[in-house]
Amino acid sequence: MGGAGRLAALPCGKVSKWIVLALWIVAIGVSFGPAGKLTGAQENDAVSWLPGKAESTEVLKASEQFSSPDEIPAVLVYERSGGITPADQQAVAGHVAQYRQLPDVDREVVGPIPSDDGKALQVLVPINAGTGGWELLGDRAKDIRRVAAERPEGLSFHITGPGGFAADSQEAFSGIDGKLLYSAAGVVIVILLLTYRSPVLWLLPLLSAGVALTAAQAVVYLLATKADLTVNAQSAGILTVLVFGAGTDYALLLVARYREELRRHQDRHEAMAFALHRSGPAIVASGSTVVAGMLCLLLASMNSTRGLGPVAAVGIVVALLAMLTLLPALLVICGRWVFWPLRPTYGSADHTETSVWGRIGRRIAVRPRLTWITTSVLLAAAALGMLSLNANGLSNEASFTGTPDSVVGEKVLAAHFPAGAGNPLVVVSNADKAAEVRTAMQSTQGISAVAEPRIGGGRAYLEGTLADAADSQAAKDTVDRVRESVRAVQGADALAGGGTAILLDTQRASAHDNKVIIPAVLAVVLVILALLLRALIAPVLLVATVVLSFGAALGISSLVFQYVLGFEGADPSLPLFVFVFLVALGIDYNIFLMTRVHEEAKTHGTRRGALIGVAATGGVITSAGLVLAGTFAVLATMPVVAFAEIGIAVALGVLLDTIVVRSVLVTALNLDIGRHLWWPSKLAQKRDPEPIDEVQEPEPTLTGR
């Protein structure tokens, strides 16, 4: 088999298989400790999520001498519909004294502030979350609720503002790793049972995926603690889904090829060596495409997006290693019996030619041009749904699938106080220009009041109350007006930030990232496909099909979000995340198919090779797509709209890639264009035999194909 074949045989040699297994046992033993600490290494503080060079981020850093950049105010609102009583006033004043004694409350608690209508009281509790982020805010929220529980009957209480929403987010993400792990594992088990129809075989891919996840979490933890890699709840959650989904995809492809080779080779070790030698390049190419696509996220200006790239890349690399070493070792150790009751015996018939996908391929071959034109038009029509996608950010209320206390509290607060109360617009300027900057702020439309500036270290810190709700478009417009006003003050060096400015800068940074990263991912994928297939026409067409699939998935998803689920909008990062996942992962199925078509075309010509390819890979690619779609769909069970939207859109896109794009559109293009796909390689000059009337597999041999 040559050097490459001998290398492929390492995980499945009669002795080396045990060495590989032993090495993985040692690796998993070493990984358990660090993997278990990954949650504690997450950085869910403000800066870890924000665009690194945005003005609002600079304001956070410039405000450190006045307050911690990780200080998040919890806005407490007490309400009595009949009017606040003296007893209520006294009770809340007592609560304020206790709030001042809570851990991580470093500055003065403000309040109680009565509303103009006399029906509500407001208290501002500044919580220094530090690097604890959500976890600490969740604990402080519990402390605050415990204090507020002792209040007069009929006096309602809510925690809202930035601190309240962060605490509710922490609760929504609480236990996410375990929930996603068990849910993803459940999906994988069900689909593997249906795919293999074996009570035993599914255990090996699942075990390999679990080992890969633990090892990947350990590597990510070490990078987070030793190399300053930013990891947050978002990237940690996606890591779980990605390793299980992509890892199982690679396992399905390998097992399918191994089963084929078991019918051609009496020795299972030899069969696995051939299976690795023939499927390994496609699996490595697929994994490399995903890794390269994820690393393109390093170009992002959003810290949370940029941090996801290396985390996801690590997950894919470890999953690849596990599926190309541990899984083959386990399969050959167990032997043919692991496929029971459908054991692939030596010399038994291969029924791929009579499979569902074989029949579909022959139907497409009748009118391939009509098929791909019709399919393309339908996908393009579905993509028009993107026009209704509102990816300009989610309001606080629209960020959750339910109605947490912070949302209720925000409504109560808005009913009795200025809409922007508790979430001020912050301006930092030179101290000697503080008065002029304050005047400029006060005269700006959308600002209802500006507090006296605080001076320190030659700088001034000012807070302005917004007239509109802090998460509204009107408030974002006010931020732009304030920035223009304060910059007009000569020598002030003024910067405007705060919660609303963060939302605005995040929205704009996401739009910038879309323009930079999407072309980069396309270029990287195109280069990898060109190198793999040694052609230019086929890679361009494959990328085009996946882009079309992305558009259709996002278009249909946007209609589902709006008219079925009732979501008000989408997170600005949704199009980018969906694009990266669908192009990087969706191209996998095209790679699985086209590498097989390329292999068969050398012997049978491109058109017959296309039919053999779709017949041989159709079942495994469908199963792989179901696994990946199912694992991403797990995200839709989370009570956070942004995660639910990513899960739904990616799952839908993967299903389109698997069932429509790869099986119908790409196969039809292969049949219509034929050998010209491989231009400028020599294979483009190999003429196809005519006519194509049936799929014929090469005769089985003892030495391979």
N, C-alpha and C positions, 0 to 999 in steps of 0.2 A: 504493500500500500504506500510505500514511500514515507518521507519524513513527516508530512502532515498527518498521514494515517496513523503512524506510530504515536505521534503526539496525542491524537484523538483517543487512542487506546489506553492512555494512562489511567483514567478513572475506572476502567473496566477490565484491567488485567487480572489474572487469577490471583496474583499476590497484591498488586498495586491497589486493587479495589479496597482491600482491608486497610491499607495505609491511608488512603483518601478518607475513609470513614473515621479512622482514628484521629486524623488531623481535624476533622470537623467536630468531633466530640470534644477535643481539647479547645477548639475555637469557641464552641458554644459555652463551655464551662467558664472560659475567661470572659465571655461577653455578658453573662447574666448580670453581674454586678453593675457595670457601666450602663447597660441598657435600662435597668431599673431606675437609674438616676436621671434619665433624660428629661422627665417632666420637671424636675427641680432645676434643670439647666436652661429651661425655656426663658426667654426674655419677652415678657408681654407688657413691658413698660412703653410709654408713648413713643420714644425715639426709635425703638426697634421696628415700629410699623410705618413711620413717616418717611416722606421723600427727604433724602439726606441733605439736599442743598436748597430746600424750599425756604421762603421767608419765615413761615410759621415755625419751622424747626430752628432757624437762627434766633428767633425770639425766645424760644424755650431755653436755648443756651445762654442768651444775653440776660435772661431773667434770673439766673442762678443766684446772684447776690441778693435778690429780693425774696425769692422763694425757690424751693427745689424744682427743677424741671420736671420732676416726677410727682409734683404735688397735684392732686386731682380733687377738686371740691365736690363734696357730697351736699346736695341741696335737699334739706328736709322741709317738708311742708305739712303743717297741721291745719285741719279745716273743721269748722262747725257751721253747718248751713244756717243755723239760727243766730249766728254771731258769736265771736270769741268772748268767753266769760272771764272774770277776774281769776277764778280758780284755774282756768286753762292757762292764763298768763303766768300764774305762779308755778304751775306744774312744768311748763316748758322752760321757764327760767331755771328751775332745778335741773332739768335735763341738760341745759347748756353747760352748767357747772360740771356735770358728770362727763359730758363729751370732751371737755378740756383736759380731762385726766386720762383719756384713752391713749393707748400706744399709737405712735406715728402721727399724732396731731401736734405738730410742732409750732404752728402759729395760732393766733387768737381765733376762737370761734366767734362768728358774727351772728348776732340775733339775741332774742327773737325780734324779727321785723314785722310789724303788723301791716296788713293790706289796707288799702284805702277804703274798701267796703266793710272792713271790720270782721270779716268772716274767715280769715286765714292768718297764720303766722309762718314766717320763713326763717330758717336757720342755715347758715353756711358753715360746714365743717371741713376745713382743709386737711386732707389726708396725704401724707408723704408716702407714696406707694413704693418708692425706691426701685430696686430691680425685681421686687416681688410681683409687681404688676397686678394682674387680676386676682391672683391667689390671695394677696394681702388685702385687697379691697373687699373681697368676699368675706374675709374674716372680720374686717372693721364694720362692714354692713351688719353682720350678725350682732356685733357688740352694740351698735347704735339701736338696732331693733330691740335688743334686750332692755336697754335703758328706757326707750320710748314705750315699752309695753305697760309701764306704770303711769297711766294717764287717765284723766277723767273720762267717764263713760260718754260716748257720743262724739268724742274728739277723734277724727280720723287722722291717720299718719301715713306718709309715703316718703321714700328715698328716691330722688331723681337727680337731674343734673349729670355732669360727666361721671361723678363717682357712682351714682345709682345705676347708670347704664353699664358702666364697667363691671360693677358687681353682678348685674344680671347676665352680662356676657360670660363672666366667670362661671356662673351657675350653669349656663347653657353648654359651656365647654367642659364642665366638670365630668371627669371620667371618660372623656372622649376617646382616649387611646384604647381603653378596654372595650367600650361600646363598638368602636369601629373594628377592632380586632375580632371580636366574637361575631359581629354581623358579617364581616367580610369572610371569615372562616365558614360561617353557615352557608353563605351563598356559594362559595367554592365547593363545599362538600356536596350540596344538592346537585350542582351542575356536573361535577365529576362523576357522581353516582349515575346520573342520566347518560353521561357520555360513555363511560366505560362499562356500565352495567355489570360491575364487579363489586362485591362487598369489601374487597381488600385493596385493590389497586389505588383508589383515591387517597389512601393514607400516605402514600409515598410523596406525591406532589405537595400535599398539604403539610406534611412534616418538613419537607425541604423549604417550603415557603415560610413556615414558622421559624425555622433555623435562620433563614436569610434575614427575616425581619429583626430578630434579636441581634444578630451580628451587625446589621446596618444601624440599628439604634445605638449600639455600643460605639461604632465608628463615629457616628454623628455626635454623640456625647463627648468623645475625646476631641473632636474638631471644635466643638463649642467651648470646651474648657481650656484647650491648649492652643487653638489657632484662631480664637475670636470669631468663630462662625456664629451668625445670628440664627437662633432657632426659636420659633414661637409656636403657639397652639395650632396655627394654620398649617405650617410646614410639617409639624410632627404628625398631625392628623392625615395629611395627604401622603406622607411617607408610608403609613400603614396600608392605605388603600393601594398605593402604587406598587409596593413590593408584592402584596398578595395578588393583585390583578395582573401585572406584567409578568411576575415570576411564574404564575400558573399558566399564562399564555405560552411561555417558553417551554414549560414542562409538557404541555399538550402537544406541541409540535415535535418535541423529541420522542415522546412515547409513541406517537403515531408512526414516526419513521422507524423506530425500534421494532414496532409490531410488524411493519412491512418486511424488515430485514430478517426477523425471526422465521419468516416463511421461506427465506432464501438461504439461510445459514443454519447448519445443525448446531453449531457451538454458539451459545448465547453471548459469550464474551466477544466473539468475532462479529456477531450481529450488532451488538452495541457499538463496537468500534466503527463499523460501517455507518451506522445511524448517526453517530457523532460527526464522522468525517463528512457526511452529506448534508445533514441539517445544521451542523455547527456554524458554518459560515453565515447562513441566513439568520440564525439566532443572534450571533455576534453582531452582524450588521444591523439587525433590528434594535438590539440593545444600545449599540453605538449611536444610532440615530436618536434614540430617546435621550441618552446622556448628552449628546451634542446640543440637542434642542433645549434641554433643561439648563445647560450651562450658558445658553444665550440669555437667560434671565439675569445673568450678572451685569448685563448692560442696562438693567432697569434703574430708574431713579428712586423708586419706592424701596425702602429698606426691607419691608416684608417680602416683596416680590424677589428682590435680589438674593435674599437669604434662602428662599425656596429652591433656587437653582442647584447649589451644591448639595443640599439635603436630598433632593430627588435624585440627583446624579449618583450619589453614594448608594442610595437604595437600589437603583437599577444595576449598578456594577456588582454589588453583593448578590443580588438576585441572579444575575448571569452566572457568577461563579458557582453558586449553589446548584443551579439547574444543569450546569455543564460538568460538574464534578460529583457532588453529593448524590443527586438523583440517579445518574447512571450507575454509581457504585451500589446504591440500594437496590436498583432494579436487577442488576446481574447477581447480586448476593441472594435475592429472593428467588430468582429463576422464573420459568414460564408459568408456574402455578399461580403467580400473583394476578394473572389475567383471568383466572377462573370466574365464570364458567365458559368463557369464550377464548380458550387458549389458542394462540397462533402456532400451530405445529409446523414442523419443517415440511415443505413441499405442498402445503395446503393452498387452496385457491384464494386469490386476492379478488374481492368482490367490488373493488372501487369502480370498475367499469360499468357496473350495473347500479351504482349508487344513485341517490336522488340528484347529486350534483353532476354526475355523469350524464344523466338524462337532461338536466337543465342546460348543460353545455351543448349538447347536440341540438336542442331546440333553438338556442341562440345562434348556432352555426347556420341555420336556415336563412336568417335575415340579420346579420350582425350590424350592418350600418343603420338600419331602421331602429334596431334595439338601442344602440348607444346614443343616437340622436334623441330618441324619445325619452330615454332615461335622463340625459343631460338637461333637456328642456324641463322635465318635471322637477329635478333638483334645483334648477335655476329659479323656477317659479316658487318653490318652497323658500328659497333664500330671500325672496322679497319680503318675507315676514320680518327681516331684520330692520326694515324701515320703521317698524313700530317699537323697536327696542329702546327703552329709555335707560341708558347706562350712565346717567349723570349723578349717580349716588342715591343712597337710601336715607330717608329721614329716620330719626330714632324710632319712631313708631313703626315704620315699615321694615325695620331691620330684623324683627322677630316674627316668627310664624304665629306666636301666641300674643298675649297681652301681659307682659311682666309688670311689676309694681312701678318701675321707673317710668313706663309709658303712661300709666294711670296718674302718677305724680306729676308728670309734665303737663297733662291736661288740667289738673287741679291748679298747678302753679300759674299756667297761662290765663286761667279764669279770674285770678285775683291779683296778679302782679304783672309788670311789664313782660312781654313775651320773651325777651332775652335775659331775664333775671337769672342769676346764678351761673351764667356761662358768658362772661364778659369778653369784649374785644380788647386785646392787650396791645399797647404801644410802648416801645422802648426807644428813648431818644437821648441826646446829650442833655445833661442837667441844666445847662445855662439857657436852653431853648424850651424848657418844660412848659412855661406859661404859654408861649406861642403855639406849641404843639397841642396843648389842651384846648386852646381857643379854636384851632383848626378842627379838632375832633368834634367839639361841641356844635360847630356850625355846619357839620356834615349831615346831610339827610340820612335818616335811619338810626341816628344816635340819640337816645332820649336823655342821657346824663353821663357825665364824666367825673370820676372821683378825683380828689386832690392827688397830685403826683407824689410818689415816694422817691427820695433822692439817696443815692449811694454810689461811691466810686466813680463820680463824674457822669453817671447816667441817671435817667429818670424813668420811672415805671408808672404807667397810667392805665386805668381800667375804664372802659366805656360800656354802658348798658345799651344793648341793641333794642330797637323798637319792635323788631320782628323776632319770631321764633328762631333760635340759634341755628337750627338745621334747615331753614327755609332758603329758597333761592333769593328772596328779598334781602335776607341777612348776608348772603354771599355777595350780593351786589353792593351792600353797604361796606363790606370789607374792601372792595376795589375802590370805592369812593374815598374811604378813610386813607387808604394807602396813597392815593393821589394827593389828598389834602395835606397829609403830614410830610410827604416828600417835597412839597412846595415850600416848606419852611427852610430857608437857607441855613446851612450849618447844623441842622438838627440830627442828621444821620438817623432818621426815624425809621423803625420797622414795625409792621403791624402783624399780630398773630392772635392766638387764642383758639378756642374750639372751632368756631365757624371758619376761621382762616385755615385751620388744619383740613377741614372738609374740602374747602375750595382748592387748596394746594394739592391735596390727594387726587382730586378729580382731574386737575390739569396734568399732574405727573403721570397718571394712568394713561391719559390721552397721548402724552409724549412717548411713554413706553410702548404703546401699541405701534406707533409709527417707526420706532427703532427696532424692536425685537421681532415683530412679525416678518419683515423682510430678511432679517438675519437668520431666523429659523428656516425660512424657505430656501435660502442660499445654502445653508449647511446640509439640509436634507437632499437638495438637488445634487450637491457634490458627492455625498455618500452613495446615492443611488447610481450616479454615473460611474463611480469607481467599482461598485459591486457588479453592475450589469455590463460594464465596458461599452456603454452606449450613451447617446444623448437624447434621441427621440423618446425612448421609453421613459427615462426619468422625468422629462418635462411633462409628458402625458400623465404619469402617475401623480406627480405633485399637483397638477391641475385637477385631477379627480378628487384628491383629498381636500383641496381648497373648496371645491364645489360642495363636497360633503359637509365641510365646516359651515359654509354659508347656509345650507339647507337645515342643518341641525340647529344653528342659532336662530334661523328664521322661524322654524316650527316651535322651538323652545320659547321664543319671545311671545308667541301667540298663546302658548300654554300658560306662561307666567301671568299674562294679562287677563285672559278670558276664562281660564279654568281655575287657576290657583288664586287669582285676585291680588298678585303682588303689584305694588305700586311702581316699581322700577327695578333697577339692577345696580350692583356695585360697579364702579368704573373699571375695575380690573377683570370683570367677567369675560369680555371678548378676548382679552389676551390669554387668560388661563385656559379657556375653552380651546382657543386656537392652538396653543402650545401642546396641550394634551392630545387633541385630536390629530394634529399633523404628526407629532412625534410618535404617538402610539398608533394612530390609524394607519400610518405608513407601514407599520409592522405587517399588516395583513397583505398589503401589496408586495412587500418583500418576500413573505412566505410563499405567495403565489408565483411571483415572477422569477424567483430563483429556481423554482421547480420547472416553470415553463422554459427558462433559459437552459436548464439541464437537459430537458427532453427535446428541445429544439435542435440541439446538436445532432441528435440521432434521427428524429422523426420530422423535422421541419417545424416552423413556428406555429402554424395553424393546428396541426395535430398535437403539438406540444402544449398548446393552450388548452385543448380539451382534456388531455391527460392531466395537466396541472390542476385544472379546476376539479376534476373528478377525484384526484388523489388528495388534494388539500382542502376541499370544500367542507368536509365534516369537521376536521380539526380546527379550521379557522372559524367556523360557526360556533363551535364550543368555546374557543378562545374569546371570541367576541362576547358571548353570553357571560363568561366569567368576568371580563373586564367591565362590561356594562353593569353587571350586577354589583360588583364591588364599588364602583363609583356611585351607583344609585343609592348605596348605603348612606352617602352624604346627605341625601334628600330627607333622611329621617331626623336630621338635626333641627333644633328649633331656631336656627339662624338662617335667614333668607339667603345671604350670600353663599353659604355652603350648599344649601338646598339647590340653588340655581346652578352652581357648578356641577353638582352631581347629576341633575336631570339633563342638562345640556350635553355633558360628556357622554353619559350613558346612551342618550338618543343618537349622538353622533357616531359612537362606536357601533351601534346596531345598524345604522345606515351604511357605514363602511363595510361591515361584515356581510350583510345580506344583499345590499343593493350595489354599492360601488365596486367592491372587489369581485363579487360573483357574477354580476350582470354587466356593469359598465366596462370594467377592465377586460373581462373576457371577450366582450363584443369588440372592443378596440383591438385586442390581440388578433381576433379572427379576421377583422376587416383590413387592418394595416399589414398584418403578417410580418414577413422577414424585415421590412423596412424599419420596424421598431428598433432593431439592433444597430442602426447606422451610428457611427461609421465602422463598426467592427466587421470582421470577415463573415460573421454569422448573418449579416444583412444580405449577403450574396448567395446564401444557401436557399435554393428554390424549394417551395413547398410542394409535396406530392398532391395531386388532385384526382378525384374529389375526396372530400372528408365525409366518410359515411359512418364511421364508428370509431370508438376509442379502443386502441389496442395497447396493452401494456407490454413491455419487453419481456421475453421469456426469463424466468428465474434461473440464476446460475449460482454456483458455489463460491464464486470469487467476486460477486458484486455485479454491478451494472456496467 
